[in-house]
Amino acid sequence: MAFNIPPNSITRFQVGWSRLALHLACCWWLASAYWSALNDTIGGDPVESLIHFYGLSALRLLLLSLVLTPLVRFSRQPALMRLRRPLGLWAAAFATAHLAVYVVYDLQMNWALVLSEVIERPYITVGFVAWLVLSILAVTSLPRLVRALGKRWKPLHNTVYLAAALVCLHFLWSVKADIVEPGLYILILAVLLFLRKEKLFRYFRSSKPHNG
């Protein structure tokens, strides 16, 4: 199945401009939300609203980066894959902003309290692990490290699916009543995993230790 557009009709030049637009949009997205929080125009509780906004933005960008692979396959537009790295990097950036606002403004940089939150509250633990994975993936996406990791790079970056699952679980556990929105993102992730089930099965089979 393919879309009704010619294969390879989207050029690297067009995607280059799309990457620039993505970077500019995400910069504005990040900064304007913070500015709105400083001016108390983002919601009733600016800190809570900003934490939620940054976290939800990270999840949406992460899922968009995962949508690209099936989109490229169905549309036969390989140039679009050049958008995956910036989407992943911005997902990590928003996740870092989400954590930073929580630590700086909500916990007032009380590091003993930060540690106890990570250890004692499961949804914080899951979110922190997800942030660690995303941070490692962001750092190892640098071209020099990609070359240095060689064949190990791809298995490492397959953990993006683990990160996405942890982010969805973090979101689900963080809500008190309305689970419709996190449930929708879990459904989207489930569809994406189903579309890549054969590749994931091959990866897990190859990663099992062999006897003998």
C-alpha positions as a Markdown table, in Angstrom:
| # | Residue | x | y | z |
|---|---|---|---|---|
| 1 | Met | 0.0 | 0.0 | 0.0 |
| 2 | Ala | 1.3 | 3.5 | -0.9 |
| 3 | Phe | 0.0 | 7.0 | -0.9 |
| 4 | Asn | -1.1 | 8.5 | -4.3 |
| 5 | Ile | 2.1 | 10.5 | -4.6 |
| 6 | Pro | 5.2 | 9.5 | -6.7 |
| 7 | Pro | 7.9 | 7.7 | -4.8 |
| 8 | Asn | 10.9 | 9.8 | -3.8 |
| 9 | Ser | 9.1 | 12.9 | -4.8 |
| 10 | Ile | 10.0 | 14.6 | -1.5 |
| 11 | Thr | 13.6 | 15.8 | -1.8 |
| 12 | Arg | 16.4 | 16.1 | 0.8 |
| 13 | Phe | 16.3 | 19.9 | 0.1 |
| 14 | Gln | 12.6 | 20.1 | 1.0 |
| 15 | Val | 13.2 | 18.0 | 4.1 |
| 16 | Gly | 16.1 | 20.3 | 5.0 |
| 17 | Trp | 13.8 | 23.2 | 5.1 |
| 18 | Ser | 11.3 | 21.1 | 7.1 |
| 19 | Arg | 14.1 | 20.4 | 9.7 |
| 20 | Leu | 14.8 | 24.1 | 10.0 |
| 21 | Ala | 11.1 | 24.8 | 10.5 |
| 22 | Leu | 10.9 | 22.0 | 13.1 |
| 23 | His | 13.8 | 23.4 | 15.1 |
| 24 | Leu | 12.4 | 27.0 | 15.0 |
| 25 | Ala | 8.9 | 25.7 | 16.0 |
| 26 | Cys | 10.2 | 23.7 | 18.9 |
| 27 | Cys | 12.4 | 26.5 | 20.1 |
| 28 | Trp | 9.4 | 28.8 | 20.1 |
| 29 | Trp | 7.2 | 26.1 | 21.6 |
| 30 | Leu | 9.6 | 25.6 | 24.5 |
| 31 | Ala | 10.3 | 29.2 | 25.2 |
| 32 | Ser | 6.8 | 30.6 | 24.8 |
| 33 | Ala | 5.4 | 28.0 | 27.3 |
| 34 | Tyr | 8.0 | 29.1 | 29.9 |
| 35 | Trp | 7.3 | 32.7 | 29.2 |
| 36 | Ser | 3.6 | 32.1 | 29.7 |
| 37 | Ala | 4.3 | 30.3 | 33.0 |
| 38 | Leu | 6.4 | 33.3 | 34.2 |
| 39 | Asn | 3.5 | 35.6 | 33.4 |
| 40 | Asp | 0.9 | 33.4 | 35.0 |
| 41 | Thr | -1.0 | 32.9 | 31.7 |
| 42 | Ile | -0.5 | 29.2 | 31.2 |
| 43 | Gly | -3.1 | 27.9 | 33.7 |
| 44 | Gly | -4.3 | 28.0 | 37.3 |
| 45 | Asp | -1.1 | 26.5 | 38.6 |
| 46 | Pro | 1.7 | 27.7 | 36.3 |
| 47 | Val | 4.3 | 25.1 | 37.6 |
| 48 | Glu | 1.9 | 22.2 | 37.3 |
| 49 | Ser | 0.7 | 23.4 | 33.9 |
| 50 | Leu | 4.3 | 23.8 | 32.6 |
| 51 | Ile | 5.3 | 20.4 | 33.9 |
| 52 | His | 2.3 | 18.8 | 32.1 |
| 53 | Phe | 2.9 | 20.8 | 28.9 |
| 54 | Tyr | 6.6 | 19.9 | 28.6 |
| 55 | Gly | 5.9 | 16.2 | 29.4 |
| 56 | Leu | 3.1 | 15.9 | 27.0 |
| 57 | Ser | 5.1 | 17.6 | 24.3 |
| 58 | Ala | 8.0 | 15.2 | 24.8 |
| 59 | Leu | 5.6 | 12.2 | 24.4 |
| 60 | Arg | 4.0 | 13.6 | 21.3 |
| 61 | Leu | 7.4 | 14.3 | 19.6 |
| 62 | Leu | 8.7 | 10.9 | 20.6 |
| 63 | Leu | 5.6 | 9.2 | 19.0 |
| 64 | Leu | 6.0 | 11.4 | 15.9 |
| 65 | Ser | 9.6 | 10.2 | 15.6 |
| 66 | Leu | 8.3 | 6.6 | 15.7 |
| 67 | Val | 5.5 | 7.3 | 13.2 |
| 68 | Leu | 8.1 | 8.2 | 10.6 |
| 69 | Thr | 9.3 | 4.7 | 9.9 |
| 70 | Pro | 5.9 | 3.3 | 8.8 |
| 71 | Leu | 5.1 | 6.6 | 7.1 |
| 72 | Val | 8.2 | 6.3 | 5.0 |
| 73 | Arg | 7.5 | 2.7 | 4.1 |
| 74 | Phe | 3.9 | 3.4 | 3.1 |
| 75 | Ser | 4.6 | 6.7 | 1.3 |
| 76 | Arg | 7.9 | 5.5 | -0.2 |
| 77 | Gln | 9.6 | 8.8 | 0.7 |
| 78 | Pro | 12.9 | 7.9 | 2.3 |
| 79 | Ala | 14.0 | 11.5 | 2.6 |
| 80 | Leu | 11.5 | 11.9 | 5.4 |
| 81 | Met | 13.7 | 9.7 | 7.7 |
| 82 | Arg | 16.0 | 12.8 | 8.1 |
| 83 | Leu | 13.3 | 14.2 | 10.4 |
| 84 | Arg | 13.5 | 11.3 | 12.8 |
| 85 | Arg | 16.7 | 12.5 | 14.6 |
| 86 | Pro | 15.6 | 16.1 | 15.2 |
| 87 | Leu | 12.2 | 14.8 | 16.5 |
| 88 | Gly | 14.0 | 12.5 | 18.9 |
| 89 | Leu | 16.4 | 15.2 | 20.0 |
| 90 | Trp | 13.5 | 17.6 | 20.7 |
| 91 | Ala | 11.6 | 14.8 | 22.6 |
| 92 | Ala | 14.6 | 14.5 | 24.8 |
| 93 | Ala | 14.9 | 18.3 | 25.2 |
| 94 | Phe | 11.3 | 18.6 | 26.3 |
| 95 | Ala | 11.6 | 15.6 | 28.6 |
| 96 | Thr | 14.6 | 17.4 | 30.2 |
| 97 | Ala | 12.6 | 20.6 | 30.5 |
| 98 | His | 9.8 | 18.6 | 32.1 |
| 99 | Leu | 12.2 | 17.1 | 34.7 |
| 100 | Ala | 14.0 | 20.5 | 35.3 |
| 101 | Val | 10.8 | 22.4 | 36.1 |
| 102 | Tyr | 9.7 | 19.6 | 38.4 |
| 103 | Val | 13.0 | 19.6 | 40.3 |
| 104 | Val | 13.6 | 23.4 | 40.3 |
| 105 | Tyr | 10.2 | 24.8 | 40.9 |
| 106 | Asp | 8.1 | 22.0 | 42.4 |
| 107 | Leu | 10.8 | 20.4 | 44.6 |
| 108 | Gln | 12.8 | 23.6 | 45.1 |
| 109 | Met | 16.0 | 21.7 | 44.3 |
| 110 | Asn | 15.8 | 19.8 | 47.6 |
| 111 | Trp | 18.0 | 16.9 | 46.4 |
| 112 | Ala | 17.1 | 14.6 | 49.4 |
| 113 | Leu | 13.4 | 15.1 | 48.4 |
| 114 | Val | 14.3 | 14.5 | 44.7 |
| 115 | Leu | 16.0 | 11.2 | 45.6 |
| 116 | Ser | 13.1 | 10.1 | 47.8 |
| 117 | Glu | 10.6 | 10.9 | 45.1 |
| 118 | Val | 12.5 | 8.9 | 42.5 |
| 119 | Ile | 12.8 | 5.9 | 44.9 |
| 120 | Glu | 9.5 | 5.9 | 46.6 |
| 121 | Arg | 7.0 | 7.0 | 43.9 |
| 122 | Pro | 6.7 | 4.4 | 41.1 |
| 123 | Tyr | 5.4 | 6.9 | 38.5 |
| 124 | Ile | 8.4 | 9.2 | 39.2 |
| 125 | Thr | 10.7 | 6.2 | 39.0 |
| 126 | Val | 9.4 | 5.1 | 35.6 |
| 127 | Gly | 9.5 | 8.7 | 34.3 |
| 128 | Phe | 13.1 | 9.1 | 35.5 |
| 129 | Val | 14.2 | 5.9 | 33.8 |
| 130 | Ala | 12.5 | 7.0 | 30.6 |
| 131 | Trp | 14.4 | 10.3 | 30.8 |
| 132 | Leu | 17.7 | 8.5 | 31.3 |
| 133 | Val | 17.1 | 6.3 | 28.2 |
| 134 | Leu | 16.1 | 9.3 | 26.1 |
| 135 | Ser | 19.2 | 11.3 | 27.3 |
| 136 | Ile | 21.5 | 8.4 | 26.4 |
| 137 | Leu | 19.8 | 8.1 | 22.9 |
| 138 | Ala | 20.2 | 11.8 | 22.3 |
| 139 | Val | 23.9 | 11.9 | 23.2 |
| 140 | Thr | 24.7 | 8.7 | 21.2 |
| 141 | Ser | 22.9 | 10.2 | 18.1 |
| 142 | Leu | 25.9 | 12.5 | 17.6 |
| 143 | Pro | 27.6 | 11.4 | 14.3 |
| 144 | Arg | 31.0 | 10.8 | 16.0 |
| 145 | Leu | 29.4 | 8.5 | 18.6 |
| 146 | Val | 27.3 | 6.7 | 15.9 |
| 147 | Arg | 30.6 | 5.9 | 14.2 |
| 148 | Ala | 32.3 | 4.9 | 17.4 |
| 149 | Leu | 29.5 | 2.5 | 18.4 |
| 150 | Gly | 29.4 | 0.8 | 15.0 |
| 151 | Lys | 27.0 | -2.2 | 15.1 |
| 152 | Arg | 26.1 | -1.6 | 18.7 |
| 153 | Trp | 24.4 | 1.7 | 17.8 |
| 154 | Lys | 21.2 | 0.2 | 16.3 |
| 155 | Pro | 20.5 | -2.2 | 19.2 |
| 156 | Leu | 21.0 | 0.6 | 21.6 |
| 157 | His | 18.6 | 2.9 | 19.7 |
| 158 | Asn | 15.9 | 0.2 | 19.6 |
| 159 | Thr | 15.5 | 1.0 | 23.3 |
| 160 | Val | 13.5 | 4.0 | 22.1 |
| 161 | Tyr | 10.5 | 1.7 | 22.2 |
| 162 | Leu | 11.2 | 1.0 | 25.8 |
| 163 | Ala | 11.4 | 4.7 | 26.5 |
| 164 | Ala | 8.1 | 5.3 | 24.7 |
| 165 | Ala | 6.4 | 2.6 | 26.8 |
| 166 | Leu | 7.8 | 4.0 | 30.0 |
| 167 | Val | 6.7 | 7.5 | 29.1 |
| 168 | Cys | 3.2 | 6.3 | 28.4 |
| 169 | Leu | 3.2 | 4.4 | 31.7 |
| 170 | His | 4.5 | 7.5 | 33.6 |
| 171 | Phe | 1.7 | 9.5 | 32.1 |
| 172 | Leu | -1.0 | 6.9 | 32.9 |
| 173 | Trp | 0.1 | 6.6 | 36.5 |
| 174 | Ser | 0.4 | 10.3 | 37.0 |
| 175 | Val | -3.2 | 11.1 | 36.2 |
| 176 | Lys | -5.7 | 10.7 | 39.1 |
| 177 | Ala | -8.9 | 10.0 | 37.2 |
| 178 | Asp | -9.2 | 10.7 | 33.5 |
| 179 | Ile | -7.2 | 8.0 | 31.8 |
| 180 | Val | -8.7 | 8.6 | 28.3 |
| 181 | Glu | -5.8 | 10.8 | 27.1 |
| 182 | Pro | -2.9 | 8.5 | 28.3 |
| 183 | Gly | -5.0 | 5.6 | 27.0 |
| 184 | Leu | -5.0 | 7.1 | 23.5 |
| 185 | Tyr | -1.2 | 7.5 | 23.5 |
| 186 | Ile | -0.8 | 3.9 | 24.7 |
| 187 | Leu | -3.1 | 2.8 | 21.8 |
| 188 | Ile | -1.0 | 4.7 | 19.3 |
| 189 | Leu | 2.2 | 3.1 | 20.7 |
| 190 | Ala | 0.6 | -0.3 | 20.5 |
| 191 | Val | -0.2 | 0.2 | 16.8 |
| 192 | Leu | 3.3 | 1.4 | 16.1 |
| 193 | Leu | 4.7 | -1.7 | 17.9 |
| 194 | Phe | 2.4 | -4.0 | 16.0 |
| 195 | Leu | 3.5 | -2.5 | 12.7 |
| 196 | Arg | 7.1 | -3.3 | 13.6 |
| 197 | Lys | 6.5 | -6.6 | 15.3 |
| 198 | Glu | 8.6 | -8.7 | 12.9 |
| 199 | Lys | 11.6 | -6.5 | 13.3 |
| 200 | Leu | 11.2 | -6.4 | 17.1 |
| 201 | Phe | 10.8 | -10.2 | 17.3 |
| 202 | Arg | 14.0 | -10.6 | 15.2 |
| 203 | Tyr | 15.8 | -8.2 | 17.5 |
| 204 | Phe | 14.8 | -10.0 | 20.7 |
| 205 | Arg | 15.6 | -13.4 | 19.3 |
| 206 | Ser | 19.1 | -12.2 | 18.3 |
| 207 | Ser | 19.7 | -10.6 | 21.7 |
| 208 | Lys | 19.0 | -13.9 | 23.6 |
| 209 | Pro | 22.1 | -15.6 | 24.8 |
| 210 | His | 23.0 | -18.8 | 22.8 |
| 211 | Asn | 23.9 | -22.0 | 24.6 |
| 212 | Gly | 27.0 | -23.9 | 23.7 |
